Amino acid sequence: MTGASGTVLLSQCSHKTLSRSQTFPQNYISQDGLLSVDMVAQETPMQLGRNRLKQWGYNGQIPGPRLEAKPGDTIKINFQNQLPQTSNLHYHGLHIPPTGTADNVFVAVPPGEQFSYEFTLPKKHPSGTFWYHPHYHGQVAEQVFKGLAGLLIVRGELDEIPEIQAASEQFLVFQDFTANPNPNLSRGAIMLGREGELVTVNGKLKPEFSIPTQGLVRLHLLNASISRFYRLSLDEHPFYLIATDGGAISEPVELTELLLAPGERVQVLIQGDRPPSQYQLLSLPYDRGTMGMMGHMGLSSSSNPTQAIATFNYTEPVAPTPLPKTLIPITPLPEPQTLRQFTLNHGMNPGMGMVFLINNQAFNHQRIDVKAKLNQIEDWEIINLGGMDHPFHIHVNAFQIISRNQTPEPLLAWKDVVNVRRGETVRLRIQYQDFIGKTVYHCHILDHEDRGMMGILEIA
């Protein structure tokens, strides 16, 4: 992706926080309306069981530091690239400008250089679980697969609901890695989207978390893997969904399991109302499809076996805390002014081999694929003609899912990633609010994005 190399420097102001959480990674919290952080992308060794890995992390941490801010805060990140590849930062899910020093994925920061990101969260920005990761086209999958990802939490009205204030809080970042120091990646593995055999939570194998007896625990869950889907269940405990990608829903929804596609986030509550013991967080099998005819040649995404990826232990009793009855109301978007259709598939491209396509075209940074008007309300119909699931992500503006295969979506929620299953047509509704400029939409199986399944959206 083209873009001027980053050379602007932030003033060398001291970190304004910033408290260190009890467990790794470090936590930076805004103070007096400012969050200022130096963020260094660098080689980061990682010990997973008997495996010593050479990964990449932010500030020597995998996942990277957790950032916390509030609506109206200014965020300054002095990004330093100490990797052997060009990189940059994308603030996934934030409603901020796609231009300049904000969420500008067209910025290129070569090895050894730095770039000063600075933006202000709108005062009406929803609270929620967001994240940051590289977005330099062609190298996104490799860089995220090596560990480059971190949480970005926006605090707000959801955090002020009394029952949620009373809950304990845990942050879980799901990533998978490979122990092969020089993976000889087959063309098929990249076509399918790579999955590593080492599944981690917060950079650890099978870590332990706590549930207060009789109380509530609030979990922020992020799928930061490049291809792996997490179909989650917790022994003997339902999940009470309270927020999706774009923030809170209107009331808790009880679920027996959760499916997180790459890039998706949720917040859930767990009630500590079972006999005090240890309970396993399980990753259940999920088949995300095959490469069409290639499936007959063994190129299919594995339906991974059930595995325990974390343990939850009951701790000392607390005063019983009920579930909240209501959360944050959501208003449905009005009827659209325009309908657009996007077909997802794969094919061959001279000189590139197998590529992934949107509307039969591979990504071209010199082509504007969608021209839209500020404040316009549109329906996008995403039609998956291929043999694999494709989690579809739009930058800058969240959307509402209207239907799947013409069946109305039961949950009204704000999303920025929607899994479009093979053979499925998903209709979503979006309004382009506040910001103009060029941004992108793409499949969040990052190998697919790098191999063409991305387009440019220009809002004017």
Backbone torsions as a table, in degrees:
resi	resn	phi	psi	omega
1	MET	NA	137.0	-177.3
2	THR	-81.3	161.6	176.8
3	GLY	161.2	152.2	178.9
4	ALA	-68.7	142.4	178.2
5	SER	-68.0	148.4	-174.6
6	GLY	-83.1	124.1	179.3
7	THR	-132.2	-6.5	-177.7
8	VAL	-73.0	136.6	-178.2
9	LEU	-107.9	143.1	171.0
10	LEU	-81.2	151.9	172.7
11	SER	-61.6	146.9	-174.8
12	GLN	-83.0	71.3	178.6
13	CYS	-92.0	153.7	-178.0
14	SER	-74.1	155.1	176.4
15	HIS	-63.6	137.6	-173.4
16	LYS	-93.4	21.2	-173.1
17	THR	-133.3	-66.9	-76.5
18	LEU	-93.7	121.3	-174.3
19	SER	-76.3	151.5	174.9
20	ARG	-101.7	128.0	-179.6
21	SER	-68.7	164.3	-178.0
22	GLN	-65.0	-28.9	-179.9
23	THR	-121.8	155.5	174.7
24	PHE	-58.8	143.0	4.0
25	PRO	-89.5	179.5	179.8
26	GLN	-68.1	152.7	-177.3
27	ASN	-121.7	124.2	178.0
28	TYR	-111.9	126.1	-175.2
29	ILE	-120.3	136.4	-179.7
30	SER	-65.2	149.3	174.8
31	GLN	-135.9	137.1	178.1
32	ASP	53.8	38.7	175.0
33	GLY	80.2	10.3	-176.9
34	LEU	-135.7	134.3	169.1
35	LEU	-121.8	112.9	-178.1
36	SER	-123.0	120.5	-172.6
37	VAL	-138.1	137.8	165.2
38	ASP	-86.7	128.1	-177.5
39	MET	-124.4	114.6	-176.4
40	VAL	-111.4	121.3	172.0
41	ALA	-88.3	122.4	-171.4
42	GLN	-154.5	162.4	174.1
43	GLU	-61.7	135.8	-174.4
44	THR	-138.1	109.5	178.0
45	PRO	-67.1	151.1	-174.5
46	MET	-143.3	129.2	178.2
47	GLN	-104.5	115.7	177.8
48	LEU	-123.4	100.6	-174.4
49	GLY	61.9	-125.5	178.4
50	ARG	-86.0	-0.7	-172.8
51	ASN	-97.3	123.7	174.6
52	ARG	-101.9	111.6	-174.1
53	LEU	-106.3	147.8	171.5
54	LYS	-101.8	95.5	-176.7
55	GLN	-108.1	-175.6	174.5
56	TRP	-121.7	138.5	-179.4
57	GLY	-143.4	173.8	174.4
58	TYR	-100.4	125.8	-179.0
59	ASN	54.7	34.6	177.0
60	GLY	72.9	20.0	-175.0
61	GLN	-128.6	142.9	174.4
62	ILE	-133.7	114.7	-6.3
63	PRO	-67.0	171.6	-177.6
64	GLY	-70.7	175.7	-179.9
65	PRO	-54.8	144.2	173.9
66	ARG	-85.7	127.8	-179.7
67	LEU	-105.6	137.6	178.5
68	GLU	-132.2	132.2	179.8
69	ALA	-146.3	175.5	-179.8
70	LYS	-124.0	158.1	173.6
71	PRO	-52.0	137.1	-178.0
72	GLY	89.9	-12.4	179.3
73	ASP	-74.3	151.5	170.5
74	THR	-96.4	134.2	178.9
75	ILE	-115.8	125.3	177.2
76	LYS	-120.3	122.5	178.4
77	ILE	-126.9	114.5	175.0
78	ASN	-87.9	100.0	-175.1
79	PHE	-88.8	124.5	178.5
80	GLN	-116.6	126.4	-177.0
81	ASN	-100.5	104.9	175.6
82	GLN	-107.5	23.1	176.3
83	LEU	-88.9	164.4	174.8
84	PRO	-81.4	4.1	-179.8
85	GLN	-126.0	155.7	170.6
86	THR	-63.9	142.6	-178.9
87	SER	-148.1	-176.6	175.2
88	ASN	-169.0	-169.6	177.5
89	LEU	-127.9	140.2	171.3
90	HIS	-119.4	133.4	-179.1
91	TYR	-100.4	85.7	-167.1
92	HIS	-66.4	119.5	176.4
93	GLY	94.3	-16.1	-179.6
94	LEU	-70.8	141.5	175.4
95	HIS	-95.2	85.2	-178.3
96	ILE	-140.3	167.4	-177.3
97	PRO	-60.2	145.9	177.2
98	PRO	-89.9	14.6	-171.9
99	THR	-125.2	172.9	172.4
100	GLY	59.3	-126.7	-177.0
101	THR	-102.7	19.5	179.1
102	ALA	-99.6	-125.9	-175.6
103	ASP	-89.5	63.3	-172.6
104	ASN	-100.3	98.5	-177.0
105	VAL	-76.8	-5.0	178.7
106	PHE	-89.0	-2.7	173.8
107	VAL	-70.7	140.0	175.5
108	ALA	-122.9	125.1	179.3
109	VAL	-116.0	100.9	-176.9
110	PRO	-66.7	165.3	177.3
111	PRO	-54.3	135.8	177.7
112	GLY	83.8	-2.7	-179.2
113	GLU	-110.2	176.1	-178.3
114	GLN	-141.4	164.0	-178.6
115	PHE	-145.7	139.0	-177.7
116	SER	-99.4	109.1	173.3
117	TYR	-87.4	136.6	175.6
118	GLU	-152.0	127.7	178.9
119	PHE	-156.4	162.3	178.6
120	THR	-117.9	128.2	176.6
121	LEU	-68.2	133.2	176.1
122	PRO	-56.3	147.8	-179.5
123	LYS	-63.6	-23.2	178.7
124	LYS	-97.5	12.9	-178.3
125	HIS	-61.4	132.6	178.8
126	PRO	-68.0	148.6	169.6
127	SER	-71.1	151.5	-178.8
128	GLY	171.7	179.6	-179.8
129	THR	-103.9	107.6	-179.2
130	PHE	-119.0	-178.3	-179.6
131	TRP	-158.7	168.6	178.5
132	TYR	-128.2	148.3	179.7
133	HIS	-164.9	168.3	179.8
134	PRO	-69.1	155.8	177.7
135	HIS	-148.0	38.4	176.2
136	TYR	-87.2	112.1	-168.2
137	HIS	-58.2	135.4	-179.1
138	GLY	98.8	-20.6	-178.0
139	GLN	-128.6	9.9	-176.8
140	VAL	-63.5	-49.2	-175.4
141	ALA	-60.1	-47.3	-177.9
142	GLU	-61.3	-43.9	-174.9
143	GLN	-69.3	-39.5	177.9
144	VAL	-72.7	-37.3	179.0
145	PHE	-63.0	-27.1	177.8
146	LYS	-82.2	-8.0	172.4
147	GLY	126.4	-2.6	-172.9
148	LEU	-78.6	100.1	178.5
149	ALA	-168.9	149.3	176.1
150	GLY	-159.6	154.9	-179.3
151	LEU	-80.1	147.5	173.5
152	LEU	-134.4	109.4	-174.2
153	ILE	-101.4	129.1	172.6
154	VAL	-105.5	117.8	179.7
155	ARG	-86.0	146.7	-179.1
156	GLY	-176.6	-144.5	-168.7
157	GLU	-66.4	-29.0	176.3
158	LEU	-61.5	-38.8	-177.8
159	ASP	-68.3	-16.7	-175.5
160	GLU	-93.1	-4.1	176.6
161	ILE	-68.4	127.5	-170.7
162	PRO	-53.1	-44.3	-178.2
163	GLU	-65.4	-34.1	179.3
164	ILE	-75.4	-35.7	174.5
165	GLN	-60.6	-35.4	-176.8
166	ALA	-76.9	-17.1	-177.7
167	ALA	-75.6	147.4	166.8
168	SER	-72.8	166.8	-170.6
169	GLU	-137.0	135.3	177.4
170	GLN	-134.8	148.5	180.0
171	PHE	-120.1	123.6	-176.7
172	LEU	-122.9	117.4	177.1
173	VAL	-109.1	119.1	-178.1
174	PHE	-95.6	124.4	177.4
175	GLN	-140.6	149.1	174.4
176	ASP	-123.8	145.4	-175.5
177	PHE	-135.2	166.9	175.5
178	THR	-117.1	143.4	180.0
179	ALA	-83.3	-8.8	180.0
180	ASN	-73.3	114.5	-175.6
181	PRO	-67.6	-25.5	178.1
182	ASN	-130.9	70.3	-173.8
183	PRO	-61.7	124.4	174.9
184	ASN	-86.4	82.7	-171.7
185	LEU	-70.9	120.6	177.3
186	SER	-72.8	154.9	176.8
187	ARG	-57.4	-37.7	-179.8
188	GLY	-63.4	-40.7	-179.6
189	ALA	-62.2	-41.3	179.5
190	ILE	-70.4	-37.2	178.7
191	MET	-61.3	-41.2	-179.3
192	LEU	-74.9	-29.2	-169.6
193	GLY	100.9	120.5	-172.6
194	ARG	-69.3	141.9	170.6
195	GLU	-127.3	134.8	177.0
196	GLY	-92.7	153.8	-176.7
197	GLU	-81.0	-12.3	-179.1
198	LEU	-102.9	106.6	-178.8
199	VAL	-95.5	123.3	-175.3
200	THR	-119.9	155.5	169.7
201	VAL	-123.8	119.5	-175.6
202	ASN	55.8	37.1	176.5
203	GLY	77.0	12.8	-178.0
204	LYS	-128.9	154.9	173.7
205	LEU	-87.2	122.9	175.0
206	LYS	49.2	56.0	176.9
207	PRO	-70.8	168.3	-179.8
208	GLU	-111.3	142.5	177.1
209	PHE	-130.5	167.0	-174.8
210	SER	-118.1	150.0	171.9
211	ILE	-124.5	123.0	177.8
212	PRO	-70.9	127.4	178.9
213	THR	-57.4	127.9	-178.1
214	GLN	74.7	-6.6	-176.5
215	GLY	-101.3	-163.7	178.0
216	LEU	-120.6	145.4	167.2
217	VAL	-121.5	136.4	179.2
218	ARG	-104.3	122.9	-179.0
219	LEU	-109.2	129.3	167.5
220	HIS	-97.7	119.0	-176.1
221	LEU	-116.2	130.0	179.1
222	LEU	-128.4	127.1	169.6
223	ASN	-91.1	99.9	179.1
224	ALA	-100.8	15.2	174.9
225	SER	-77.8	156.4	-176.6
226	ILE	-83.7	-22.4	-176.5
227	SER	-143.0	-25.6	-172.0
228	ARG	-74.0	134.4	171.3
229	PHE	-93.0	142.7	176.6
230	TYR	-114.2	111.6	173.5
231	ARG	-100.5	104.9	-165.0
232	LEU	-106.3	143.8	167.7
233	SER	-145.1	154.1	178.6
234	LEU	-119.9	124.8	-176.9
235	ASP	-44.2	122.0	170.1
236	GLU	63.7	9.9	-178.3
237	HIS	-128.1	129.7	168.4
238	PRO	-78.2	158.9	169.0
239	PHE	-95.0	139.8	172.5
240	TYR	-110.9	101.0	-176.8
241	LEU	-67.6	128.8	178.2
242	ILE	-123.1	-15.0	-180.0
243	ALA	-157.2	148.3	175.2
244	THR	-114.0	-164.1	-175.1
245	ASP	-46.7	-50.1	-170.3
246	GLY	-92.0	6.1	177.3
247	GLY	128.7	-164.0	-170.7
248	ALA	-67.6	153.1	168.7
249	ILE	-100.0	179.1	-170.6
250	SER	-80.2	-27.5	178.2
251	GLU	-157.3	155.0	-178.8
252	PRO	-61.8	145.1	177.3
253	VAL	-122.2	124.7	-179.1
254	GLU	-81.4	130.8	-179.0
255	LEU	-133.4	142.8	175.3
256	THR	-86.4	-23.4	176.5
257	GLU	-151.9	163.6	-178.6
258	LEU	-127.5	140.0	170.7
259	LEU	-113.5	118.5	177.5
260	LEU	-111.1	112.9	172.3
261	ALA	-79.0	162.5	178.1
262	PRO	-52.9	129.9	179.0
263	GLY	93.2	-16.7	-176.5
264	GLU	-78.0	151.6	174.0
265	ARG	-133.8	151.0	170.0
266	VAL	-142.2	161.6	164.9
267	GLN	-120.0	135.5	179.4
268	VAL	-134.7	155.8	170.5
269	LEU	-106.9	144.2	173.6
270	ILE	-120.7	132.0	176.3
271	GLN	-91.7	131.9	177.8
272	GLY	-86.7	58.7	-173.4
273	ASP	-112.5	20.3	176.9
274	ARG	-106.1	167.9	175.8
275	PRO	-56.9	131.8	-179.4
276	PRO	-55.9	124.1	-177.2
277	SER	-169.8	-164.8	173.0
278	GLN	-105.4	137.6	-179.3
279	TYR	-130.4	139.5	-174.3
280	GLN	-93.5	133.3	167.1
281	LEU	-86.9	119.4	-172.9
282	LEU	-107.1	141.2	167.4
283	SER	-101.8	113.6	-173.7
284	LEU	-91.9	161.1	179.7
285	PRO	-59.8	143.0	172.7
286	TYR	-147.7	127.7	179.8
287	ASP	-100.9	112.0	-178.0
288	ARG	-96.9	9.8	169.3
289	GLY	109.3	-172.7	-177.1
290	THR	-133.6	172.2	177.7
291	MET	-90.5	55.1	176.4
292	GLY	58.2	-123.1	-179.0
293	MET	-62.4	-26.2	179.3
294	MET	-64.9	-22.2	177.3
295	GLY	-58.5	-29.0	179.2
296	HIS	-75.6	-11.4	178.3
297	MET	-105.4	19.2	177.0
298	GLY	87.9	3.2	-179.5
299	LEU	-91.4	75.0	176.6
300	SER	-127.4	147.2	177.7
301	SER	-73.0	130.1	-173.6
302	SER	-67.6	142.9	169.2
303	SER	-87.5	91.3	-168.1
304	ASN	-61.3	145.0	178.9
305	PRO	-66.9	158.1	175.6
306	THR	-61.3	132.9	175.4
307	GLN	-143.3	144.6	174.1
308	ALA	-78.8	126.9	-177.4
309	ILE	-114.5	-8.8	175.8
310	ALA	-163.1	162.9	177.8
311	THR	-124.2	137.8	174.3
312	PHE	-111.6	125.5	-178.6
313	ASN	-110.5	135.6	174.5
314	TYR	-73.1	140.8	179.5
315	THR	-117.3	-167.0	-175.1
316	GLU	-58.2	146.7	-179.4
317	PRO	-63.6	148.6	173.4
318	VAL	-126.1	172.8	175.7
319	ALA	-61.2	133.0	-178.8
320	PRO	-55.4	134.8	-179.5
321	THR	-119.4	122.5	178.9
322	PRO	-77.3	162.8	170.8
323	LEU	-71.4	145.0	172.6
324	PRO	-66.1	144.7	179.1
325	LYS	-86.1	-35.2	178.7
326	THR	-130.7	155.1	-179.6
327	LEU	-121.6	-113.1	-178.0
328	ILE	-117.6	120.9	-178.8
329	PRO	-60.2	145.4	175.4
330	ILE	-118.3	132.0	177.1
331	THR	-97.4	126.4	176.6
332	PRO	-62.5	141.5	174.9
333	LEU	-65.3	145.5	177.6
334	PRO	-65.0	171.9	-179.9
335	GLU	-58.1	145.6	-174.9
336	PRO	-77.5	157.3	174.3
337	GLN	-94.4	-18.6	-175.3
338	THR	-144.9	147.2	171.7
339	LEU	-117.8	128.5	175.0
340	ARG	-119.2	150.1	177.8
341	GLN	-121.8	139.2	-179.9
342	PHE	-132.4	119.2	175.8
343	THR	-98.1	138.4	179.7
344	LEU	-111.9	129.8	-179.7
345	ASN	-162.3	-176.0	174.8
346	HIS	-133.7	160.5	-178.1
347	GLY	-167.8	-166.9	-179.3
348	MET	-107.9	143.6	179.5
349	ASN	-130.1	125.2	-179.7
350	PRO	-54.3	128.5	178.7
351	GLY	88.1	-18.9	-178.1
352	MET	-113.6	-21.2	-175.4
353	GLY	79.4	-141.2	-178.0
354	MET	-69.0	131.0	177.6
355	VAL	-133.5	163.9	176.6
356	PHE	-110.0	138.5	-164.3
357	LEU	-125.0	145.2	166.3
358	ILE	-117.7	122.1	-175.6
359	ASN	52.8	42.2	175.2
360	ASN	65.3	19.1	178.7
361	GLN	-128.3	137.1	170.7
362	ALA	-84.5	157.2	-176.4
363	PHE	-57.3	138.1	174.3
364	ASN	-138.6	116.7	-173.9
365	HIS	-68.1	-11.2	178.9
366	GLN	-95.8	0.6	-176.3
367	ARG	-112.7	131.3	171.6
368	ILE	-89.7	120.3	-175.8
369	ASP	-90.4	-34.6	-179.3
370	VAL	-134.8	127.0	172.7
371	LYS	-110.5	121.9	-174.9
372	ALA	-129.5	160.7	-179.0
373	LYS	-104.3	141.4	177.0
374	LEU	-55.7	137.3	-179.8
375	ASN	75.6	-6.5	177.4
376	GLN	-62.9	142.7	173.4
377	ILE	-108.0	125.8	-176.2
378	GLU	-131.9	151.1	165.7
379	ASP	-100.3	132.7	172.8
380	TRP	-110.1	127.0	176.4
381	GLU	-104.3	113.4	-176.7
382	ILE	-101.9	116.2	-172.3
383	ILE	-114.6	113.9	-177.1
384	ASN	-93.6	105.2	-179.7
385	LEU	-92.6	-5.5	-175.4
386	GLY	-89.8	-172.4	-176.4
387	GLY	-99.9	5.0	-177.9
388	MET	-128.2	154.3	171.2
389	ASP	-66.5	145.8	175.1
390	HIS	-132.3	110.0	173.4
391	PRO	-74.3	118.0	-170.7
392	PHE	-100.2	127.6	-174.2
393	HIS	-124.5	135.6	174.4
394	ILE	-118.2	133.6	179.1
395	HIS	-80.8	157.0	168.3
396	VAL	77.7	-52.7	-176.2
397	ASN	-115.4	129.9	174.6
398	ALA	-75.5	165.2	-177.8
399	PHE	-136.5	170.4	174.1
400	GLN	-115.3	135.6	177.4
401	ILE	-81.4	126.0	-176.9
402	ILE	-93.7	-45.9	-176.4
403	SER	-159.7	162.0	172.3
404	ARG	-129.2	120.6	-175.6
405	ASN	49.5	43.3	176.9
406	GLN	68.9	5.3	173.4
407	THR	-92.2	123.7	-176.6
408	PRO	-56.9	139.8	177.4
409	GLU	-73.1	125.6	-174.9
410	PRO	-72.1	-27.7	-174.0
411	LEU	-103.4	121.8	173.4
412	LEU	-84.5	117.1	-173.8
413	ALA	-155.6	157.8	174.3
414	TRP	-93.6	127.9	-176.7
415	LYS	-131.4	157.6	165.9
416	ASP	-129.3	-4.8	171.5
417	VAL	-130.2	132.2	173.0
418	VAL	-131.2	128.7	176.4
419	ASN	-77.5	122.8	176.8
420	VAL	-105.6	104.9	-176.4
421	ARG	-69.0	157.2	179.4
422	ARG	-57.3	133.6	-178.6
423	GLY	78.7	2.9	-174.1
424	GLU	-100.8	149.7	171.2
425	THR	-117.4	120.6	179.4
426	VAL	-112.2	131.6	174.6
427	ARG	-107.1	127.6	177.4
428	LEU	-124.4	158.9	-178.3
429	ARG	-123.9	133.2	-173.8
430	ILE	-138.4	146.3	171.6
431	GLN	-124.5	131.2	-178.5
432	TYR	-85.8	102.5	-172.2
433	GLN	-111.0	141.1	164.1
434	ASP	74.8	-38.8	-167.2
435	PHE	-125.8	138.4	174.3
436	ILE	-107.9	167.1	177.8
437	GLY	126.0	-177.6	-178.7
438	LYS	-93.4	136.4	173.0
439	THR	-145.1	-167.9	-173.6
440	VAL	-136.4	163.1	169.8
441	TYR	-135.2	148.8	-172.6
442	HIS	-169.3	169.1	169.9
443	CYS	-75.0	136.2	-179.7
444	HIS	-94.1	8.6	156.5
445	ILE	-76.6	105.3	-161.8
446	LEU	-69.1	-25.2	170.8
447	ASP	-62.3	-36.2	178.5
448	HIS	-70.0	-40.6	176.1
449	GLU	-58.2	-49.6	-177.5
450	ASP	-62.2	-28.2	-178.9
451	ARG	-99.7	28.1	164.7
452	GLY	117.4	-14.9	-172.9
453	MET	-85.6	69.1	179.5
454	MET	-154.1	149.6	176.3
455	GLY	-137.6	164.3	179.6
456	ILE	-104.7	130.5	175.9
457	LEU	-110.6	125.0	177.7
458	GLU	-113.1	121.2	179.1
459	ILE	-105.0	129.1	-177.1
460	ALA	-135.8	NA	NA
